[in-house]
Amino acid sequence: MEHQIKNIDGGKVQITITLTPEEKTKFELRALRQAGSELDIKGFRPGHIPDDVIKKQLDPAALDQETMWEAVKEHYPKLVAEMNLAVVGQPTLALQSAEPFVIHSTVSKLPEVDLGKWEKVKIKRQEIKVDEAEVNKVIEQIRDGRVSEVAVIRLAKLGDRVEIDFEVSLGGVAMDGGKQVKYPVILGAGQLVPGFEDNLVGLNSGEEKKFELTFPSSYRSDLAGKKAQVWVKLSQVFERTLPELTDDFVKSLGKFAGAQDFQDKLRENLQEEKNIQEEQRLEREMLEAIVVQAKFGDIPEVLLINEAETMLHELKHGITERGVEWSQYLQSIQKDEEGLKKEFSTPATRRVKVALIVRTFANQENLATDEMAVEQEIVHSLEHYGGDERMTTQLNSDDYRSYVQQVLTNRRVIEWLKKKLVE
């Protein structure tokens, strides 16, 4: 067997495999026997059909294709490993000629990356503090989650929750989705279009009102700046009472000694969250700065397509986790999945470049995670899931092992870079 390697446009490499007549015969026999195991010929038991009989049943071109596949299954992985080729995805195969038997195998490869003068990148760490306003905001949110409400007969005021029926029209035509019944609104919370809630203050139960409002410029493009006509009827007013921040109240929330202990722990948690956000900012800006001054070879289209697909999956998961149907979300933003993937083109390219940067550092600086660390992480995960058969199978798979190794290596590279580039 002879082989040749040639780089071609689009970040691909072509591997040409030429078989000797003896090798062609060997792989053709494999192809014949594979085909024979699936044939049903009268007078022969399955798997015991003579090779010459099988050959007469097959189209010569189809037999050549199967012979090619048998040869590639044996030679392609070995050639990729021997030549240390960083390939992406499955190869595209073409039989160049049958005599001699020449196969062209074309596959995308990871591009070469020139890291440039990455050592000159410097990112400054910011001092992170939690102020009292942030603590008080969270406390108010917690109190709001334990609010008590009682129906009252009086004029609605800021802070009340009201239930309203309303219809919104544009130029006298009812707007799609612009009609609601018993819609809950907390006055002053800014749930609705600016100006809407202001028109509810001072209304009594059963009272109706008509008014106009203008959609802000930051609203949906099809509505931004347009005037709408609104009819509203206030059905009910509820007075809301928030609990006081007492020792008894905070003890009902968890294991706290009292109100002061609760505030101290809340402040600590907020500080930890902000510290994590700062680390994420440092990592993001550091990697983006390295990407800007690095040089990349041709990035295979398959990498960009796969990354856009990943981003779409992440978005879909996040939307459905919030209880929103994916189809409704697409309708609300007036886009389809293909349109979203096109929008993801630029961020997908950036994410691919970051991944290539991390991979290059891991290789050049010998930062790849060793098998012992991978094994420890898998054992920890197995202990966490406590004998779940489905999860045990997944965690012991080669795919999961590769995933863990990649995650740990990425962490190691990023921490290594932060020590050198963050001030």
Buried (B, 14 or more C-beta within 10 A) or exposed (E): BEBEEEEEEEBBBBBBBBBEEEBBEBBBBBBBBEBBEEBEBEEBEEEEBEEEBBBEEBEEEEBBBBBBBBBBEBBBEEBBEEEEBEBBEEBEBEBEEBEEBBBBBBBBBBBEBEBBEBEEBEBEEEEBEBEEEBBEEBBEEBBEEEEEEEEEEEBBBEEBBBBBBBBBBBEEEEBEEBBBEEBEBBBBEEEBBEBBBBBBBEBEBEBEBEBEBBBEEEBEEEBEEBEBBBBBBBBBBBBBEBBEBEBEBBBEEEEBEBBEBBBBBBBEEBBEEBEEEBBEBBBEBBBBBBBEEBEBBBBBEBBBBBBBBEBBEEBBEEBEEEEEEEEEBBEEEEEEEEEBBEBBBEEBBBBBBBBBBBBBBBBEEEBBBEEEBBEEBBEEBBEEEEEEEEBBEEBEEEEBBEEBBBEBBBEBBBEBBBEEBBE
